[in-house]
Amino acid sequence: MPKEYVVIGLIALAGFLGGGVYSTWRTARGLAVVLLVLALVAVGAAVTWLL
């Protein structure tokens, strides 16, 4: 699998998790923080994988 596909998938996952953060921030802040951390890990993994 080309590494560009993995990077695109990780960025898409980060976007999906970011949307979860946005939608759950008012009702469940603890879950939103967990989703935010996971989104940041996905972005970090995408950058690391690309380099």
mmCIF entry with sequence, helices, sheets and N, C-alpha, C, O atoms, coordinates in Angstrom:
data_MODEL
# 
_entry.id   MODEL 
# 
_entity.id                         1 
_entity.type                       polymer 
_entity.pdbx_number_of_molecules   1 
# 
_entity_poly.entity_id                      1 
_entity_poly.type                           'polypeptide(L)' 
_entity_poly.nstd_linkage                   no 
_entity_poly.nstd_monomer                   no 
_entity_poly.pdbx_seq_one_letter_code       MPKEYVVIGLIALAGFLGGGVYSTWRTARGLAVVLLVLALVAVGAAVTWLL 
_entity_poly.pdbx_seq_one_letter_code_can   MPKEYVVIGLIALAGFLGGGVYSTWRTARGLAVVLLVLALVAVGAAVTWLL 
_entity_poly.pdbx_strand_id                 A 
# 
loop_
_entity_poly_seq.entity_id 
_entity_poly_seq.num 
_entity_poly_seq.mon_id 
_entity_poly_seq.hetero 
1 1  MET n 
1 2  PRO n 
1 3  LYS n 
1 4  GLU n 
1 5  TYR n 
1 6  VAL n 
1 7  VAL n 
1 8  ILE n 
1 9  GLY n 
1 10 LEU n 
1 11 ILE n 
1 12 ALA n 
1 13 LEU n 
1 14 ALA n 
1 15 GLY n 
1 16 PHE n 
1 17 LEU n 
1 18 GLY n 
1 19 GLY n 
1 20 GLY n 
1 21 VAL n 
1 22 TYR n 
1 23 SER n 
1 24 THR n 
1 25 TRP n 
1 26 ARG n 
1 27 THR n 
1 28 ALA n 
1 29 ARG n 
1 30 GLY n 
1 31 LEU n 
1 32 ALA n 
1 33 VAL n 
1 34 VAL n 
1 35 LEU n 
1 36 LEU n 
1 37 VAL n 
1 38 LEU n 
1 39 ALA n 
1 40 LEU n 
1 41 VAL n 
1 42 ALA n 
1 43 VAL n 
1 44 GLY n 
1 45 ALA n 
1 46 ALA n 
1 47 VAL n 
1 48 THR n 
1 49 TRP n 
1 50 LEU n 
1 51 LEU n 
# 
_struct_asym.id          A 
_struct_asym.entity_id   1 
# 
loop_
_struct_conf.conf_type_id 
_struct_conf.id 
_struct_conf.pdbx_PDB_helix_id 
_struct_conf.beg_label_comp_id 
_struct_conf.beg_label_asym_id 
_struct_conf.beg_label_seq_id 
_struct_conf.pdbx_beg_PDB_ins_code 
_struct_conf.end_label_comp_id 
_struct_conf.end_label_asym_id 
_struct_conf.end_label_seq_id 
_struct_conf.pdbx_end_PDB_ins_code 
_struct_conf.beg_auth_comp_id 
_struct_conf.beg_auth_asym_id 
_struct_conf.beg_auth_seq_id 
_struct_conf.end_auth_comp_id 
_struct_conf.end_auth_asym_id 
_struct_conf.end_auth_seq_id 
_struct_conf.pdbx_PDB_helix_class 
_struct_conf.details 
_struct_conf.pdbx_PDB_helix_length 
HELX_P HELX_P1 AA1 LYS A 3  ? THR A 24 ? LYS A 3  THR A 24 1 ? 22 
HELX_P HELX_P2 AA2 ARG A 29 ? LEU A 50 ? ARG A 29 LEU A 50 1 ? 22 
# 
_struct_conf_type.id          HELX_P 
_struct_conf_type.criteria    ? 
_struct_conf_type.reference   ? 
# 
loop_
_atom_site.group_PDB 
_atom_site.id 
_atom_site.type_symbol 
_atom_site.label_atom_id 
_atom_site.label_alt_id 
_atom_site.label_comp_id 
_atom_site.label_asym_id 
_atom_site.label_entity_id 
_atom_site.label_seq_id 
_atom_site.pdbx_PDB_ins_code 
_atom_site.Cartn_x 
_atom_site.Cartn_y 
_atom_site.Cartn_z 
_atom_site.occupancy 
_atom_site.B_iso_or_equiv 
_atom_site.pdbx_formal_charge 
_atom_site.auth_seq_id 
_atom_site.auth_comp_id 
_atom_site.auth_asym_id 
_atom_site.auth_atom_id 
_atom_site.pdbx_PDB_model_num 
ATOM 1   N N  . MET A 1 1  ? 0.853   -1.173 0.000  1.00 0.00 ? 1  MET A N  1 
ATOM 2   C CA . MET A 1 1  ? 0.000   0.000  0.000  1.00 0.00 ? 1  MET A CA 1 
ATOM 3   C C  . MET A 1 1  ? 0.898   1.235  0.000  1.00 0.00 ? 1  MET A C  1 
ATOM 4   O O  . MET A 1 1  ? 1.797   1.351  0.833  1.00 0.00 ? 1  MET A O  1 
ATOM 5   N N  . PRO A 1 2  ? 0.659   2.149  -0.925 1.00 0.00 ? 2  PRO A N  1 
ATOM 6   C CA . PRO A 1 2  ? 1.463   3.377  -0.927 1.00 0.00 ? 2  PRO A CA 1 
ATOM 7   C C  . PRO A 1 2  ? 1.244   4.177  0.348  1.00 0.00 ? 2  PRO A C  1 
ATOM 8   O O  . PRO A 1 2  ? 0.148   4.197  0.908  1.00 0.00 ? 2  PRO A O  1 
ATOM 9   N N  . LYS A 1 3  ? 2.310   4.835  0.796  1.00 0.00 ? 3  LYS A N  1 
ATOM 10  C CA . LYS A 1 3  ? 2.201   5.530  2.073  1.00 0.00 ? 3  LYS A CA 1 
ATOM 11  C C  . LYS A 1 3  ? 1.269   6.735  2.003  1.00 0.00 ? 3  LYS A C  1 
ATOM 12  O O  . LYS A 1 3  ? 0.797   7.203  3.039  1.00 0.00 ? 3  LYS A O  1 
ATOM 13  N N  . GLU A 1 4  ? 0.995   7.242  0.816  1.00 0.00 ? 4  GLU A N  1 
ATOM 14  C CA . GLU A 1 4  ? 0.054   8.362  0.706  1.00 0.00 ? 4  GLU A CA 1 
ATOM 15  C C  . GLU A 1 4  ? -1.356  7.940  1.120  1.00 0.00 ? 4  GLU A C  1 
ATOM 16  O O  . GLU A 1 4  ? -2.100  8.732  1.699  1.00 0.00 ? 4  GLU A O  1 
ATOM 17  N N  . TYR A 1 5  ? -1.718  6.698  0.824  1.00 0.00 ? 5  TYR A N  1 
ATOM 18  C CA . TYR A 1 5  ? -3.038  6.211  1.219  1.00 0.00 ? 5  TYR A CA 1 
ATOM 19  C C  . TYR A 1 5  ? -3.170  6.154  2.737  1.00 0.00 ? 5  TYR A C  1 
ATOM 20  O O  . TYR A 1 5  ? -4.219  6.479  3.294  1.00 0.00 ? 5  TYR A O  1 
ATOM 21  N N  . VAL A 1 6  ? -2.114  5.746  3.385  1.00 0.00 ? 6  VAL A N  1 
ATOM 22  C CA . VAL A 1 6  ? -2.138  5.672  4.848  1.00 0.00 ? 6  VAL A CA 1 
ATOM 23  C C  . VAL A 1 6  ? -2.261  7.069  5.434  1.00 0.00 ? 6  VAL A C  1 
ATOM 24  O O  . VAL A 1 6  ? -3.022  7.283  6.377  1.00 0.00 ? 6  VAL A O  1 
ATOM 25  N N  . VAL A 1 7  ? -1.521  8.016  4.885  1.00 0.00 ? 7  VAL A N  1 
ATOM 26  C CA . VAL A 1 7  ? -1.567  9.400  5.379  1.00 0.00 ? 7  VAL A CA 1 
ATOM 27  C C  . VAL A 1 7  ? -2.958  9.980  5.179  1.00 0.00 ? 7  VAL A C  1 
ATOM 28  O O  . VAL A 1 7  ? -3.491  10.627 6.080  1.00 0.00 ? 7  VAL A O  1 
ATOM 29  N N  . ILE A 1 8  ? -3.552  9.757  4.015  1.00 0.00 ? 8  ILE A N  1 
ATOM 30  C CA . ILE A 1 8  ? -4.899  10.263 3.754  1.00 0.00 ? 8  ILE A CA 1 
ATOM 31  C C  . ILE A 1 8  ? -5.897  9.628  4.712  1.00 0.00 ? 8  ILE A C  1 
ATOM 32  O O  . ILE A 1 8  ? -6.791  10.307 5.217  1.00 0.00 ? 8  ILE A O  1 
ATOM 33  N N  . GLY A 1 9  ? -5.752  8.336  4.965  1.00 0.00 ? 9  GLY A N  1 
ATOM 34  C CA . GLY A 1 9  ? -6.643  7.660  5.910  1.00 0.00 ? 9  GLY A CA 1 
ATOM 35  C C  . GLY A 1 9  ? -6.512  8.200  7.322  1.00 0.00 ? 9  GLY A C  1 
ATOM 36  O O  . GLY A 1 9  ? -7.511  8.374  8.019  1.00 0.00 ? 9  GLY A O  1 
ATOM 37  N N  . LEU A 1 10 ? -5.278  8.468  7.748  1.00 0.00 ? 10 LEU A N  1 
ATOM 38  C CA . LEU A 1 10 ? -5.076  9.010  9.096  1.00 0.00 ? 10 LEU A CA 1 
ATOM 39  C C  . LEU A 1 10 ? -5.624  10.425 9.221  1.00 0.00 ? 10 LEU A C  1 
ATOM 40  O O  . LEU A 1 10 ? -6.184  10.787 10.256 1.00 0.00 ? 10 LEU A O  1 
ATOM 41  N N  . ILE A 1 11 ? -5.465  11.227 8.173  1.00 0.00 ? 11 ILE A N  1 
ATOM 42  C CA . ILE A 1 11 ? -6.023  12.582 8.216  1.00 0.00 ? 11 ILE A CA 1 
ATOM 43  C C  . ILE A 1 11 ? -7.549  12.534 8.211  1.00 0.00 ? 11 ILE A C  1 
ATOM 44  O O  . ILE A 1 11 ? -8.201  13.330 8.886  1.00 0.00 ? 11 ILE A O  1 
ATOM 45  N N  . ALA A 1 12 ? -8.112  11.601 7.449  1.00 0.00 ? 12 ALA A N  1 
ATOM 46  C CA . ALA A 1 12 ? -9.572  11.440 7.459  1.00 0.00 ? 12 ALA A CA 1 
ATOM 47  C C  . ALA A 1 12 ? -10.058 11.001 8.839  1.00 0.00 ? 12 ALA A C  1 
ATOM 48  O O  . ALA A 1 12 ? -11.083 11.480 9.324  1.00 0.00 ? 12 ALA A O  1 
ATOM 49  N N  . LEU A 1 13 ? -9.319  10.094 9.465  1.00 0.00 ? 13 LEU A N  1 
ATOM 50  C CA . LEU A 1 13 ? -9.668  9.664  10.818 1.00 0.00 ? 13 LEU A CA 1 
ATOM 51  C C  . LEU A 1 13 ? -9.597  10.830 11.794 1.00 0.00 ? 13 LEU A C  1 
ATOM 52  O O  . LEU A 1 13 ? -10.463 10.975 12.656 1.00 0.00 ? 13 LEU A O  1 
ATOM 53  N N  . ALA A 1 14 ? -8.568  11.658 11.661 1.00 0.00 ? 14 ALA A N  1 
ATOM 54  C CA . ALA A 1 14 ? -8.442  12.830 12.527 1.00 0.00 ? 14 ALA A CA 1 
ATOM 55  C C  . ALA A 1 14 ? -9.605  13.796 12.315 1.00 0.00 ? 14 ALA A C  1 
ATOM 56  O O  . ALA A 1 14 ? -10.106 14.383 13.275 1.00 0.00 ? 14 ALA A O  1 
ATOM 57  N N  . GLY A 1 15 ? -10.031 13.962 11.085 1.00 0.00 ? 15 GLY A N  1 
ATOM 58  C CA . GLY A 1 15 ? -11.179 14.816 10.802 1.00 0.00 ? 15 GLY A CA 1 
ATOM 59  C C  . GLY A 1 15 ? -12.461 14.268 11.406 1.00 0.00 ? 15 GLY A C  1 
ATOM 60  O O  . GLY A 1 15 ? -13.269 15.019 11.952 1.00 0.00 ? 15 GLY A O  1 
ATOM 61  N N  . PHE A 1 16 ? -12.641 12.972 11.307 1.00 0.00 ? 16 PHE A N  1 
ATOM 62  C CA . PHE A 1 16 ? -13.804 12.329 11.896 1.00 0.00 ? 16 PHE A CA 1 
ATOM 63  C C  . PHE A 1 16 ? -13.808 12.503 13.424 1.00 0.00 ? 16 PHE A C  1 
ATOM 64  O O  . PHE A 1 16 ? -14.839 12.807 14.024 1.00 0.00 ? 16 PHE A O  1 
ATOM 65  N N  . LEU A 1 17 ? -12.641 12.304 14.034 1.00 0.00 ? 17 LEU A N  1 
ATOM 66  C CA . LEU A 1 17 ? -12.538 12.486 15.487 1.00 0.00 ? 17 LEU A CA 1 
ATOM 67  C C  . LEU A 1 17 ? -12.716 13.945 15.876 1.00 0.00 ? 17 LEU A C  1 
ATOM 68  O O  . LEU A 1 17 ? -13.296 14.244 16.920 1.00 0.00 ? 17 LEU A O  1 
ATOM 69  N N  . GLY A 1 18 ? -12.221 14.856 15.041 1.00 0.00 ? 18 GLY A N  1 
ATOM 70  C CA . GLY A 1 18 ? -12.427 16.284 15.306 1.00 0.00 ? 18 GLY A CA 1 
ATOM 71  C C  . GLY A 1 18 ? -13.903 16.659 15.272 1.00 0.00 ? 18 GLY A C  1 
ATOM 72  O O  . GLY A 1 18 ? -14.360 17.474 16.073 1.00 0.00 ? 18 GLY A O  1 
ATOM 73  N N  . GLY A 1 19 ? -14.637 16.070 14.356 1.00 0.00 ? 19 GLY A N  1 
ATOM 74  C CA . GLY A 1 19 ? -16.084 16.290 14.331 1.00 0.00 ? 19 GLY A CA 1 
ATOM 75  C C  . GLY A 1 19 ? -16.754 15.754 15.582 1.00 0.00 ? 19 GLY A C  1 
ATOM 76  O O  . GLY A 1 19 ? -17.713 16.342 16.082 1.00 0.00 ? 19 GLY A O  1 
ATOM 77  N N  . GLY A 1 20 ? -16.254 14.649 16.081 1.00 0.00 ? 20 GLY A N  1 
ATOM 78  C CA . GLY A 1 20 ? -16.773 14.114 17.342 1.00 0.00 ? 20 GLY A CA 1 
ATOM 79  C C  . GLY A 1 20 ? -16.494 15.041 18.507 1.00 0.00 ? 20 GLY A C  1 
ATOM 80  O O  . GLY A 1 20 ? -17.329 15.194 19.399 1.00 0.00 ? 20 GLY A O  1 
ATOM 81  N N  . VAL A 1 21 ? -15.328 15.657 18.503 1.00 0.00 ? 21 VAL A N  1 
ATOM 82  C CA . VAL A 1 21 ? -15.002 16.629 19.549 1.00 0.00 ? 21 VAL A CA 1 
ATOM 83  C C  . VAL A 1 21 ? -15.972 17.794 19.490 1.00 0.00 ? 21 VAL A C  1 
ATOM 84  O O  . VAL A 1 21 ? -16.505 18.225 20.513 1.00 0.00 ? 21 VAL A O  1 
ATOM 85  N N  . TYR A 1 22 ? -16.196 18.299 18.285 1.00 0.00 ? 22 TYR A N  1 
ATOM 86  C CA . TYR A 1 22 ? -17.089 19.453 18.116 1.00 0.00 ? 22 TYR A CA 1 
ATOM 87  C C  . TYR A 1 22 ? -18.513 19.132 18.572 1.00 0.00 ? 22 TYR A C  1 
ATOM 88  O O  . TYR A 1 22 ? -19.175 19.963 19.196 1.00 0.00 ? 22 TYR A O  1 
ATOM 89  N N  . SER A 1 23 ? -18.976 17.928 18.258 1.00 0.00 ? 23 SER A N  1 
ATOM 90  C CA . SER A 1 23 ? -20.364 17.601 18.573 1.00 0.00 ? 23 SER A CA 1 
ATOM 91  C C  . SER A 1 23 ? -20.570 17.202 20.032 1.00 0.00 ? 23 SER A C  1 
ATOM 92  O O  . SER A 1 23 ? -21.684 17.330 20.540 1.00 0.00 ? 23 SER A O  1 
ATOM 93  N N  . THR A 1 24 ? -19.544 16.729 20.717 1.00 0.00 ? 24 THR A N  1 
ATOM 94  C CA . THR A 1 24 ? -19.732 16.279 22.097 1.00 0.00 ? 24 THR A CA 1 
ATOM 95  C C  . THR A 1 24 ? -19.220 17.271 23.142 1.00 0.00 ? 24 THR A C  1 
ATOM 96  O O  . THR A 1 24 ? -19.335 17.015 24.341 1.00 0.00 ? 24 THR A O  1 
ATOM 97  N N  . TRP A 1 25 ? -18.662 18.392 22.707 1.00 0.00 ? 25 TRP A N  1 
ATOM 98  C CA . TRP A 1 25 ? -18.034 19.311 23.661 1.00 0.00 ? 25 TRP A CA 1 
ATOM 99  C C  . TRP A 1 25 ? -19.025 19.824 24.707 1.00 0.00 ? 25 TRP A C  1 
ATOM 100 O O  . TRP A 1 25 ? -18.669 19.916 25.882 1.00 0.00 ? 25 TRP A O  1 
ATOM 101 N N  . ARG A 1 26 ? -20.242 20.156 24.320 1.00 0.00 ? 26 ARG A N  1 
ATOM 102 C CA . ARG A 1 26 ? -21.205 20.722 25.274 1.00 0.00 ? 26 ARG A CA 1 
ATOM 103 C C  . ARG A 1 26 ? -21.774 19.695 26.245 1.00 0.00 ? 26 ARG A C  1 
ATOM 104 O O  . ARG A 1 26 ? -22.090 20.030 27.386 1.00 0.00 ? 26 ARG A O  1 
ATOM 105 N N  . THR A 1 27 ? -21.906 18.467 25.809 1.00 0.00 ? 27 THR A N  1 
ATOM 106 C CA . THR A 1 27 ? -22.589 17.485 26.643 1.00 0.00 ? 27 THR A CA 1 
ATOM 107 C C  . THR A 1 27 ? -21.646 16.582 27.426 1.00 0.00 ? 27 THR A C  1 
ATOM 108 O O  . THR A 1 27 ? -21.924 16.249 28.578 1.00 0.00 ? 27 THR A O  1 
ATOM 109 N N  . ALA A 1 28 ? -20.549 16.187 26.824 1.00 0.00 ? 28 ALA A N  1 
ATOM 110 C CA . ALA A 1 28 ? -19.642 15.229 27.479 1.00 0.00 ? 28 ALA A CA 1 
ATOM 111 C C  . ALA A 1 28 ? -18.203 15.685 27.257 1.00 0.00 ? 28 ALA A C  1 
ATOM 112 O O  . ALA A 1 28 ? -17.528 15.226 26.336 1.00 0.00 ? 28 ALA A O  1 
ATOM 113 N N  . ARG A 1 29 ? -17.752 16.581 28.101 1.00 0.00 ? 29 ARG A N  1 
ATOM 114 C CA . ARG A 1 29 ? -16.412 17.158 27.903 1.00 0.00 ? 29 ARG A CA 1 
ATOM 115 C C  . ARG A 1 29 ? -15.301 16.137 28.086 1.00 0.00 ? 29 ARG A C  1 
ATOM 116 O O  . ARG A 1 29 ? -14.274 16.220 27.412 1.00 0.00 ? 29 ARG A O  1 
ATOM 117 N N  . GLY A 1 30 ? -15.481 15.188 28.972 1.00 0.00 ? 30 GLY A N  1 
ATOM 118 C CA . GLY A 1 30 ? -14.458 14.162 29.168 1.00 0.00 ? 30 GLY A CA 1 
ATOM 119 C C  . GLY A 1 30 ? -14.240 13.351 27.904 1.00 0.00 ? 30 GLY A C  1 
ATOM 120 O O  . GLY A 1 30 ? -13.104 13.113 27.494 1.00 0.00 ? 30 GLY A O  1 
ATOM 121 N N  . LEU A 1 31 ? -15.330 12.930 27.291 1.00 0.00 ? 31 LEU A N  1 
ATOM 122 C CA . LEU A 1 31 ? -15.244 12.182 26.036 1.00 0.00 ? 31 LEU A CA 1 
ATOM 123 C C  . LEU A 1 31 ? -14.655 13.055 24.935 1.00 0.00 ? 31 LEU A C  1 
ATOM 124 O O  . LEU A 1 31 ? -13.886 12.569 24.106 1.00 0.00 ? 31 LEU A O  1 
ATOM 125 N N  . ALA A 1 32 ? -15.007 14.332 24.919 1.00 0.00 ? 32 ALA A N  1 
ATOM 126 C CA . ALA A 1 32 ? -14.472 15.244 23.906 1.00 0.00 ? 32 ALA A CA 1 
ATOM 127 C C  . ALA A 1 32 ? -12.960 15.378 24.039 1.00 0.00 ? 32 ALA A C  1 
ATOM 128 O O  . ALA A 1 32 ? -12.254 15.450 23.033 1.00 0.00 ? 32 ALA A O  1 
ATOM 129 N N  . VAL A 1 33 ? -12.461 15.411 25.262 1.00 0.00 ? 33 VAL A N  1 
ATOM 130 C CA . VAL A 1 33 ? -11.016 15.508 25.474 1.00 0.00 ? 33 VAL A CA 1 
ATOM 131 C C  . VAL A 1 33 ? -10.320 14.241 24.992 1.00 0.00 ? 33 VAL A C  1 
ATOM 132 O O  . VAL A 1 33 ? -9.251  14.306 24.384 1.00 0.00 ? 33 VAL A O  1 
ATOM 133 N N  . VAL A 1 34 ? -10.922 13.101 25.262 1.00 0.00 ? 34 VAL A N  1 
ATOM 134 C CA . VAL A 1 34 ? -10.349 11.833 24.786 1.00 0.00 ? 34 VAL A CA 1 
ATOM 135 C C  . VAL A 1 34 ? -10.320 11.808 23.260 1.00 0.00 ? 34 VAL A C  1 
ATOM 136 O O  . VAL A 1 34 ? -9.319  11.405 22.666 1.00 0.00 ? 34 VAL A O  1 
ATOM 137 N N  . LEU A 1 35 ? -11.396 12.228 22.629 1.00 0.00 ? 35 LEU A N  1 
ATOM 138 C CA . LEU A 1 35 ? -11.434 12.269 21.168 1.00 0.00 ? 35 LEU A CA 1 
ATOM 139 C C  . LEU A 1 35 ? -10.419 13.256 20.609 1.00 0.00 ? 35 LEU A C  1 
ATOM 140 O O  . LEU A 1 35 ? -9.818  13.005 19.565 1.00 0.00 ? 35 LEU A O  1 
ATOM 141 N N  . LEU A 1 36 ? -10.225 14.383 21.303 1.00 0.00 ? 36 LEU A N  1 
ATOM 142 C CA . LEU A 1 36 ? -9.232  15.357 20.871 1.00 0.00 ? 36 LEU A CA 1 
ATOM 143 C C  . LEU A 1 36 ? -7.825  14.775 20.925 1.00 0.00 ? 36 LEU A C  1 
ATOM 144 O O  . LEU A 1 36 ? -7.027  14.978 20.010 1.00 0.00 ? 36 LEU A O  1 
ATOM 145 N N  . VAL A 1 37 ? -7.529  14.061 21.988 1.00 0.00 ? 37 VAL A N  1 
ATOM 146 C CA . VAL A 1 37 ? -6.212  13.430 22.102 1.00 0.00 ? 37 VAL A CA 1 
ATOM 147 C C  . VAL A 1 37 ? -6.020  12.407 20.985 1.00 0.00 ? 37 VAL A C  1 
ATOM 148 O O  . VAL A 1 37 ? -4.948  12.342 20.384 1.00 0.00 ? 37 VAL A O  1 
ATOM 149 N N  . LEU A 1 38 ? -7.029  11.622 20.709 1.00 0.00 ? 38 LEU A N  1 
ATOM 150 C CA . LEU A 1 38 ? -6.935  10.636 19.631 1.00 0.00 ? 38 LEU A CA 1 
ATOM 151 C C  . LEU A 1 38 ? -6.765  11.299 18.269 1.00 0.00 ? 38 LEU A C  1 
ATOM 152 O O  . LEU A 1 38 ? -6.027  10.796 17.422 1.00 0.00 ? 38 LEU A O  1 
ATOM 153 N N  . ALA A 1 39 ? -7.446  12.430 18.052 1.00 0.00 ? 39 ALA A N  1 
ATOM 154 C CA . ALA A 1 39 ? -7.291  13.155 16.797 1.00 0.00 ? 39 ALA A CA 1 
ATOM 155 C C  . ALA A 1 39 ? -5.870  13.695 16.656 1.00 0.00 ? 39 ALA A C  1 
ATOM 156 O O  . ALA A 1 39 ? -5.291  13.645 15.571 1.00 0.00 ? 39 ALA A O  1 
ATOM 157 N N  . LEU A 1 40 ? -5.315  14.203 17.735 1.00 0.00 ? 40 LEU A N  1 
ATOM 158 C CA . LEU A 1 40 ? -3.946  14.716 17.687 1.00 0.00 ? 40 LEU A CA 1 
ATOM 159 C C  . LEU A 1 40 ? -2.942  13.594 17.443 1.00 0.00 ? 40 LEU A C  1 
ATOM 160 O O  . LEU A 1 40 ? -1.949  13.789 16.741 1.00 0.00 ? 40 LEU A O  1 
ATOM 161 N N  . VAL A 1 41 ? -3.194  12.436 18.013 1.00 0.00 ? 41 VAL A N  1 
ATOM 162 C CA . VAL A 1 41 ? -2.324  11.282 17.766 1.00 0.00 ? 41 VAL A CA 1 
ATOM 163 C C  . VAL A 1 41 ? -2.404  10.879 16.295 1.00 0.00 ? 41 VAL A C  1 
ATOM 164 O O  . VAL A 1 41 ? -1.384  10.553 15.687 1.00 0.00 ? 41 VAL A O  1 
ATOM 165 N N  . ALA A 1 42 ? -3.595  10.899 15.725 1.00 0.00 ? 42 ALA A N  1 
ATOM 166 C CA . ALA A 1 42 ? -3.748  10.532 14.311 1.00 0.00 ? 42 ALA A CA 1 
ATOM 167 C C  . ALA A 1 42 ? -3.020  11.524 13.407 1.00 0.00 ? 42 ALA A C  1 
ATOM 168 O O  . ALA A 1 42 ? -2.385  11.115 12.436 1.00 0.00 ? 42 ALA A O  1 
ATOM 169 N N  . VAL A 1 43 ? -3.100  12.801 13.705 1.00 0.00 ? 43 VAL A N  1 
ATOM 170 C CA . VAL A 1 43 ? -2.388  13.801 12.909 1.00 0.00 ? 43 VAL A CA 1 
ATOM 171 C C  . VAL A 1 43 ? -0.880  13.622 13.071 1.00 0.00 ? 43 VAL A C  1 
ATOM 172 O O  . VAL A 1 43 ? -0.135  13.688 12.094 1.00 0.00 ? 43 VAL A O  1 
ATOM 173 N N  . GLY A 1 44 ? -0.440  13.400 14.289 1.00 0.00 ? 44 GLY A N  1 
ATOM 174 C CA . GLY A 1 44 ? 0.983   13.169 14.519 1.00 0.00 ? 44 GLY A CA 1 
ATOM 175 C C  . GLY A 1 44 ? 1.484   11.936 13.797 1.00 0.00 ? 44 GLY A C  1 
ATOM 176 O O  . GLY A 1 44 ? 2.586   11.937 13.249 1.00 0.00 ? 44 GLY A O  1 
ATOM 177 N N  . ALA A 1 45 ? 0.688   10.893 13.793 1.00 0.00 ? 45 ALA A N  1 
ATOM 178 C CA . ALA A 1 45 ? 1.068   9.675  13.081 1.00 0.00 ? 45 ALA A CA 1 
ATOM 179 C C  . ALA A 1 45 ? 1.118   9.910  11.576 1.00 0.00 ? 45 ALA A C  1 
ATOM 180 O O  . ALA A 1 45 ? 1.989   9.373  10.892 1.00 0.00 ? 45 ALA A O  1 
ATOM 181 N N  . ALA A 1 46 ? 0.192   10.706 11.058 1.00 0.00 ? 46 ALA A N  1 
ATOM 182 C CA . ALA A 1 46 ? 0.193   11.007 9.624  1.00 0.00 ? 46 ALA A CA 1 
ATOM 183 C C  . ALA A 1 46 ? 1.452   11.780 9.235  1.00 0.00 ? 46 ALA A C  1 
ATOM 184 O O  . ALA A 1 46 ? 2.082   11.481 8.221  1.00 0.00 ? 46 ALA A O  1 
ATOM 185 N N  . VAL A 1 47 ? 1.811   12.766 10.040 1.00 0.00 ? 47 VAL A N  1 
ATOM 186 C CA . VAL A 1 47 ? 3.016   13.546 9.743  1.00 0.00 ? 47 VAL A CA 1 
ATOM 187 C C  . VAL A 1 47 ? 4.251   12.669 9.850  1.00 0.00 ? 47 VAL A C  1 
ATOM 188 O O  . VAL A 1 47 ? 5.137   12.736 8.998  1.00 0.00 ? 47 VAL A O  1 
ATOM 189 N N  . THR A 1 48 ? 4.317   11.854 10.882 1.00 0.00 ? 48 THR A N  1 
ATOM 190 C CA . THR A 1 48 ? 5.461   10.965 11.057 1.00 0.00 ? 48 THR A CA 1 
ATOM 191 C C  . THR A 1 48 ? 5.552   9.957  9.914  1.00 0.00 ? 48 THR A C  1 
ATOM 192 O O  . THR A 1 48 ? 6.646   9.688  9.416  1.00 0.00 ? 48 THR A O  1 
ATOM 193 N N  . TRP A 1 49 ? 4.431   9.402  9.496  1.00 0.00 ? 49 TRP A N  1 
ATOM 194 C CA . TRP A 1 49 ? 4.416   8.415  8.433  1.00 0.00 ? 49 TRP A CA 1 
ATOM 195 C C  . TRP A 1 49 ? 4.856   9.049  7.112  1.00 0.00 ? 49 TRP A C  1 
ATOM 196 O O  . TRP A 1 49 ? 5.527   8.409  6.303  1.00 0.00 ? 49 TRP A O  1 
ATOM 197 N N  . LEU A 1 50 ? 4.475   10.306 6.902  1.00 0.00 ? 50 LEU A N  1 
ATOM 198 C CA . LEU A 1 50 ? 4.824   10.997 5.655  1.00 0.00 ? 50 LEU A CA 1 
ATOM 199 C C  . LEU A 1 50 ? 6.315   11.286 5.591  1.00 0.00 ? 50 LEU A C  1 
ATOM 200 O O  . LEU A 1 50 ? 6.915   11.231 4.517  1.00 0.00 ? 50 LEU A O  1 
ATOM 201 N N  . LEU A 1 51 ? 6.916   11.593 6.739  1.00 0.00 ? 51 LEU A N  1 
ATOM 202 C CA . LEU A 1 51 ? 8.345   11.888 6.751  1.00 0.00 ? 51 LEU A CA 1 
ATOM 203 C C  . LEU A 1 51 ? 9.123   10.598 6.724  1.00 0.00 ? 51 LEU A C  1 
ATOM 204 O O  . LEU A 1 51 ? 10.354  10.619 6.728  1.00 0.00 ? 51 LEU A O  1 
# 
